[in-house]
Amino acid sequence: MLGIIFILLLEKLTHIFRGSLSINIGFKFYQIFVIIKKGEIVELKISSFM
């Protein structure tokens, strides 16, 4: 459940801060999230994100 909230917040931030900087920050958050979560769904989200 927290994962869904996290992804929604990240998408909101990406929409607010468009540009390469927001993409880099978002990717770092995704990397940290994968390290914490280590879930297949999260890894699929990253694949579709990139």
SVG drawing of the C-alpha trace seen along z (x, -y; Angstrom):
<svg xmlns="http://www.w3.org/2000/svg" viewBox="-2 -22 22 32">
<polyline fill="none" stroke="black" stroke-width="0.4" points="0.0,0.0 2.8,-2.4 4.4,-1.6 1.4,-2.8 1.3,-6.0 5.0,-6.5 4.7,-6.0 1.7,-8.4 3.7,-11.1 6.6,-10.6 4.5,-11.0 3.0,-14.2 6.5,-15.6 7.6,-14.6 4.6,-16.5 5.3,-19.6 9.0,-19.7 9.4,-18.8 12.9,-18.4 16.0,-16.4 16.6,-17.4 13.2,-15.9 13.9,-12.8 17.3,-12.3 15.7,-12.8 12.8,-10.5 15.3,-7.8 17.3,-8.1 14.1,-7.7 13.2,-4.6 16.7,-3.1 16.4,-3.7 12.9,-2.3 14.1,0.9 16.8,1.3 14.2,1.0 11.4,3.0 13.1,5.5 9.7,6.3 9.0,7.4 6.2,4.9 8.5,2.0 11.1,3.3 8.4,3.4 7.5,-0.1 11.1,-1.3 11.2,0.5 8.1,-1.3 9.3,-4.6 12.6,-4.5"/>
</svg>
